Amino acid sequence: IYDKEGHKLLVFFDRNMDVIGDIHSYGHDIEATWLIDRACEVIGDPAITAKFAEMNKAIVKNIADIAYDKASGSLLNERDKDKINTWRIWWVQAETVIGFLNEYQKHPQKTKFLEASEAEWEFIKEHVIDKRTGSEWFWEVHPDGSPIADRPIVEPWKCPYHNGRMCMEIIRRL
């Protein structure tokens, strides 16, 4: 559910659809922007596409302004109340590559989004991909790129879904 004033998605609700907590999930926001655009493309209805265009633009700008760390080329995870979770989580990084590339493809004059997508991919290659034989991507890394050691490679909430989808989506787009 879109929060117009905060230019973000609300993510957790109780049975009455009241918001639970004060969480801003940057990964869910960037993922939603490109998935909504893709759904609009498949539906092919200009009115629906126009309805979501301004919302997506506001969300992407908000993320670029508050959650994208230009110094490292990576996206912060989330804000929970006033605390920023600065770990870089594998799926958030994968969705950021697509989300920023998607925005650039819609607005080629905004090269900062292409640069952010490319920088994110460089961050992933350098810090998130576990280079050990037979491994996968690290679940999460510290802001300096060092892996958080006690996280499993694969488990029910960690599988190659987001990173695999990212690769297929980039191939489809490029």
C-alpha positions as CSV (number, residue, x, y, z in Angstrom):
1,I,0.0,0.0,0.0
2,Y,1.4,3.3,-1.1
3,D,2.1,6.1,1.4
4,K,1.7,9.3,-0.7
5,E,3.2,11.6,2.0
6,G,6.3,9.4,2.6
7,H,6.7,8.3,-1.0
8,K,7.1,4.7,0.1
9,L,5.3,1.4,0.5
10,L,3.8,0.4,3.8
11,V,4.7,-3.2,4.4
12,F,3.3,-4.8,7.5
13,F,-0.4,-4.8,8.6
14,D,-2.7,-6.4,11.2
15,R,-6.0,-8.1,10.3
16,N,-7.7,-4.7,10.2
17,M,-5.2,-3.4,7.7
18,D,-3.7,-1.0,10.3
19,V,0.0,-0.5,9.8
20,I,2.3,-2.4,12.2
21,G,5.5,-0.6,13.1
22,D,7.3,2.2,11.4
23,I,9.4,0.4,8.9
24,H,10.6,1.7,5.5
25,S,11.9,-1.3,3.5
26,Y,14.0,0.2,0.7
27,G,14.4,-3.2,-1.0
28,H,10.6,-3.7,-1.3
29,D,10.2,-0.2,-2.6
30,I,12.8,-0.5,-5.4
31,E,11.5,-4.0,-6.3
32,A,7.9,-2.8,-6.5
33,T,8.8,0.0,-8.9
34,W,10.1,-2.2,-11.6
35,L,7.5,-4.9,-11.0
36,I,4.7,-2.4,-11.2
37,D,6.1,-1.1,-14.5
38,R,6.5,-4.6,-15.8
39,A,2.8,-5.4,-14.9
40,C,1.7,-2.2,-16.6
41,E,3.7,-3.2,-19.7
42,V,2.0,-6.7,-19.8
43,I,-1.5,-5.2,-19.2
44,G,-1.0,-2.7,-21.9
45,D,-3.5,-0.1,-20.6
46,P,-2.2,3.5,-20.9
47,A,-4.5,4.7,-18.2
48,I,-3.2,2.2,-15.7
49,T,0.4,2.9,-16.7
50,A,-0.2,6.7,-16.2
51,K,-1.8,6.1,-12.8
52,F,1.3,4.4,-11.5
53,A,3.9,6.5,-13.3
54,E,4.0,9.3,-10.8
55,M,4.0,7.0,-7.8
56,N,6.9,5.0,-9.1
57,K,8.8,8.2,-10.0
58,A,8.4,9.5,-6.4
59,I,9.4,6.2,-4.9
60,V,12.6,5.8,-7.0
61,K,13.6,9.5,-6.3
62,N,13.0,8.9,-2.6
63,I,15.2,5.8,-2.6
64,A,17.9,7.5,-4.6
65,D,17.9,10.4,-2.2
66,I,17.8,8.7,1.2
67,A,18.8,5.0,0.8
68,Y,21.4,4.7,-2.0
69,D,24.9,5.0,-0.7
70,K,26.9,6.5,-3.6
71,A,30.2,6.0,-1.8
72,S,29.8,2.2,-1.8
73,G,27.5,1.8,-4.7
74,S,24.9,-0.1,-2.7
75,L,21.4,0.3,-1.2
76,L,20.8,0.4,2.5
77,N,18.4,-2.3,3.8
78,E,15.7,-0.5,5.8
79,R,14.7,2.1,8.4
80,D,12.9,0.8,11.5
81,K,11.7,3.8,13.4
82,D,14.8,6.0,13.7
83,K,17.3,3.2,13.3
84,I,18.8,2.6,9.9
85,N,19.9,-1.0,9.1
86,T,23.0,-0.4,7.0
87,W,23.7,-4.1,6.2
88,R,23.6,-4.9,2.6
89,I,21.3,-7.8,2.0
90,W,21.7,-9.9,-1.1
91,W,18.1,-9.6,-2.4
92,V,18.0,-5.8,-1.9
93,Q,21.1,-5.4,-3.9
94,A,19.8,-7.6,-6.7
95,E,16.5,-5.7,-6.9
96,T,18.4,-2.4,-6.9
97,V,20.3,-3.3,-10.1
98,I,17.0,-3.8,-11.9
99,G,15.1,-1.0,-10.3
100,F,17.7,1.7,-11.2
101,L,18.2,0.3,-14.7
102,N,14.4,0.3,-15.2
103,E,14.3,4.0,-14.2
104,Y,17.1,4.8,-16.5
105,Q,15.4,3.0,-19.4
106,K,12.3,5.1,-18.9
107,H,14.3,8.3,-18.6
108,P,17.6,7.9,-20.5
109,Q,18.6,11.5,-19.8
110,K,18.8,10.6,-16.1
111,T,22.2,8.8,-16.3
112,K,22.6,8.8,-12.5
113,F,20.3,5.8,-12.5
114,L,22.3,3.9,-15.0
115,E,25.5,4.7,-13.0
116,A,23.8,3.6,-9.8
117,S,22.7,0.3,-11.4
118,E,26.2,-0.3,-12.7
119,A,27.8,0.6,-9.4
120,E,25.4,-1.7,-7.5
121,W,26.5,-4.6,-9.8
122,E,30.1,-3.8,-9.1
123,F,29.4,-3.8,-5.4
124,I,27.7,-7.2,-5.8
125,K,30.6,-8.7,-7.7
126,E,33.1,-7.4,-5.3
127,H,31.4,-8.0,-1.9
128,V,28.2,-10.0,-2.2
129,I,29.1,-12.9,-4.5
130,D,30.7,-15.6,-2.3
131,K,33.7,-16.7,-4.4
132,R,34.2,-20.0,-2.6
133,T,33.8,-23.1,-4.8
134,G,30.2,-24.3,-4.9
135,S,28.8,-21.2,-3.0
136,E,26.3,-18.6,-3.8
137,W,25.8,-15.0,-2.7
138,F,26.3,-14.0,0.9
139,W,23.1,-13.4,2.8
140,E,24.3,-10.0,3.9
141,V,27.5,-8.0,4.3
142,H,28.5,-5.1,6.5
143,P,28.6,-1.6,5.1
144,D,32.4,-2.1,4.4
145,G,31.5,-5.2,2.2
146,S,32.8,-7.8,4.6
147,P,30.4,-10.8,5.0
148,I,28.3,-11.4,8.1
149,A,29.7,-14.7,9.0
150,D,26.9,-16.4,10.9
151,R,24.3,-16.4,8.1
152,P,23.6,-19.6,6.1
153,I,24.2,-19.7,2.3
154,V,20.8,-21.2,1.7
155,E,17.7,-21.7,3.9
156,P,13.9,-21.2,3.6
157,W,14.3,-17.3,3.4
158,K,17.6,-17.3,1.4
159,C,17.7,-18.9,-2.0
160,P,18.9,-17.8,-5.5
161,Y,15.5,-16.3,-6.4
162,H,16.2,-12.6,-6.5
163,N,19.7,-12.8,-7.9
164,G,18.6,-15.4,-10.5
165,R,15.7,-13.2,-11.5
166,M,18.0,-10.2,-11.6
167,C,20.3,-11.9,-14.1
168,M,17.4,-13.0,-16.3
169,E,15.8,-9.6,-16.2
170,I,19.0,-7.8,-17.1
171,I,19.6,-10.2,-20.0
172,R,16.0,-9.6,-21.2
173,R,16.5,-5.8,-21.0
174,L,19.9,-5.6,-22.5
